[in-house]
Each structure stands twice: as C-alpha cells, then as structure tokens.
Amino acid sequence: LGVNASSDEEEIKNAFRKLAVRHHPDKNDGSKAAEEKFKLISEAYETLKDQAKREKYDQTLHLQKRNGDFKSDLSNGYFMNNKEKFGV
C-alpha cells in the first residue's frame, strides 16, 4: 500500500482507498492485470488494518529480511502466497 511501518489506521485506509479506486476492475475495462492488483491491494489492506494480522505480518517480514527471503514488491504475490500466515 506504500505506507510506513509506523502508519496509523487512517493513513492505511487512505492509501488503500486511493489504490483501490485506481486499480478497480470496473475502472479499468475489466482488465485482468487491474483485477489481480486490486486483489493484492485488498489483501494487503485486510492484513494491515487488523492489529493481530499486522503483528504477524511484521514478525514474518522481520524474519524474511533477516533470512534474505524478503520480496518488497507486491507484484511478487507476497500476500497471495502467504494468506494463511495472516488469516486472510
């Protein structure tokens, strides 16, 4: 979503809404790429807005960075491939 680790709920919500409008499939003539991006954005928001899921995400991210497994780009499918870790 392009937010900092210290972002509050309002910043997270605003970032989500901005990206959701830009990538919503209805605004992009049903584009499959836009649909996939929208799904990733939605899943990221669902994780970050819930404090327990966000803490799990932060812990997992910390471990991945430490182990060199970190992929920072949402297009790598981080949330899609790790949904079970965050309860999404």
Summary of the structure (lengths in Angstrom):
residues: 88
radius of gyration: 13.2
end to end distance: 16.0
largest distance: 40.9
contacts: 222
relative contact order: 0.14
helix: 73%
strand: 0%
